[in-house]
Each structure stands twice: as structure tokens, then as C-alpha cells.
Amino acid sequence: MTLDFSAYPIIDHHCHPWSEDTKEITKETFINLMNMGGLSAEEARDPENVVHSEFTPMGRQILHLMAEFLGCSPKLSDVIEARNKRAAKNYWGYCGELFYDAGIEGLFVDDGYSEVSVGSGLARNNLEEFEELLTVPMRRVARIEPRFQTAVDESSSFDDFVARFDQSLEDAARKQRVIAFKSVIAYRSGLHIENPTDDEVRKDYERSKATRARDVKHIRDWYVRRVISRCKDLGTTFHIHAGMGDIDVVFDKCNPMQLYGLLKDPETRNTKVFLVHGGYPFSQEAAFYANALKNVYVDLSEMIPFASVPGAIEKTTQILDMAPPARVVFGSDGVVIPEIHWAGAKIGRRVLEESLSTFVRTGVYDEDEAHQAAKMVLAENARRVYKPW
Ligand SMILES: [Zn+2]
């Protein structure tokens, strides 16, 4: 028995924009994207690091897919040459061909950029321009941290900060029609989100105003709670980075287990909360919430395609072991070049085919149910929850 999900469209629930600058890429750009965090200019001069970077599972699996699509050998230099040649004619048309090939229906795009100094930051992109160039529809996900920092920087007092922050949420929801707010507090002070006192929040405001520090935990805990409690009225869901990521994540506080206090709090239960990145590698912890709490969902991005296909099959099986398929959504975390979004979609289907085959073989689902589950994860859940287009 083999399952074939190639006919099912995909909504990419979590990804990032890319720009015209990547119309032509170098081997080094590609290699940098294929390992977590990339190489600094100094690291890239060490041949030992180049060997490491040229041979990551992520890099190889994407190179093989690109070679097949472009009709060339999977040698890095051949793939990059063929890719640049094809992209040079009409970059956004080439992006459209990739999306058609992978059956991508549309994208949910994180508008975030790194508002404080971090090791491997995201650049700021013009999303209005990006949306016009895209050949598939997109909806915007509003990153909270830059909005928080801007409100602090521009405020004259704590009360003024609160008013500015609230207004920025309103503006995102009404003017930019965002479908979700997203927090990367896992990169700032960690996921152990508590209930700070008024005094603690005000002190952190003063410190943030003076230093733009990352680890102002009290006020960060405060804004996450404030946004979650407002999402329902604003007509959005809430996304939270859960699990590993770049090296500057607060690693000992990025396990979704740390979210227990926040997620079980009745105050947060009226908002749909998406654990972005499947909590990878702590996938079972993430999946538990999606079963036990009726407002929690798991997003598979980053794990697919940043982990290898065999690893992602195992983790996806662990997630589907506990989380009902109606609570799991596909995402790629594609970033900088469109090939990551495209490869993520192709790999995502493959991973689900393999994972759900196990569920069929062991009598959990019959074949029809496995197809239903795949359709839900790939696009139907996102369509049902967000009615995005
Ligand atoms: Zn991301």
C-alpha cells in the first residue's frame, strides 16, 4: 500500500518573504541557508566548515529536488547555475512555476524582522511589494516583538507605551488585515511565561526604554498575555515560536512544555494558539497540548524541510500519534529563497505519505481516513480556521 497525496493543495501556514536580491544566488548563499544559522564570513574561510555545510541533510535533499526540477546533476555548482539561468529570465515567474509544481495554494507570511541585535537576524522586507509580485495569494502574520520595541522607543511614559502598543495591534488587524499575531519570545526571554505584577512590568519598561535589552522577561510575559487575550476580538489567532531555531534561541526555555502555565490559564483559552515549528525537537510535548487543550494547534514548519525526511517522518508520526489531524497544519518556514518553500511543500507531502502509511498499516486509519487526514494537515485546517481568501 502506498499513499499518494500529490493532488492535494498546500497552504503554507508559516513562512517568510524573499526579495528580488535573490534572483541570482551564489553557492555560498545556498550553503549558508542549508545549515542552522549559516556561517559567519570568518567561519566560511575554514575548509572544515565548508565540508560540513555542503553536506547537510537539508542541503542534499533540497539539491536533489532542485536537480530533478531543473533537469541537471545534483552537483551544487550545476544546480546553482541552472537555477540562476532560469530565474534570470523572469524571477517572479520562476517563483510561480515552483509554486505550481509544488501545488502551493497560498502563503501565510511572517512580517517579522530582528528589532534587536541577534546573531542571525531577519532583514526587513516590504510586504506590500512582495504581495504584488507573488503569483499566489498571501496573508500577513504580524510579529509582536518589533511592534513592542517601536512602542517602547516612541513612547514618553508607560501609559503612552501601552496606548501605542494597543494601537499597533488594532492597526495590524484592521489596516493590514493580519490573520495572526506571532511572538518569538523564545528568542528573547524564553517560553516560561508567568503573570508579572504591575510594578515588575513598569520596571522592565524603564529598562527596555534605556537599553533595548532582550531579556526584559516581565514585560515580555505581559505583552504575550495581553495579545493572546485580545486575539479573539481582533479576529486573529496567535502563533508562538516553540522549539529550537537559530542558535540564539533561549535553548533551555524553548521546549513547549514551558508553556504549560500560560496555555492552561483560562484567560488564554478563547484564542486559537499555534505552536509554530512543531516544538521541534520536543514534538511530543507540543502534540500533547493539541490533544488536551481544545484551542491549541501544531504547525510543522522548520522541522519540514530543515530536518531530514527520515527524521521528519519520525517526528510527524509522534505529533500525529497524539494530536488529532484537525489540529495540525503544514508550514515550511521558507526564508530568503523560494526554493525552501517549494521543497518544504514537496517534502511535506512525502513525509505525510510515509507517516500516515504507518497509521494505515497498523489499523489506526483506513486509506480513506489517511487521505482525509493529509488533506486537513496540508490545507483544509488552515482554510477552515482562517478562511483566508
Ligand atoms: Zn519562521
Boltz pocket constraint, residues with backbone or C-beta under 6 A from the ligand:
constraints:
  - pocket:
      binder: B
      contacts: [[A, 14], [A, 15], [A, 16], [A, 110], [A, 333]]
      max_distance: 6.0
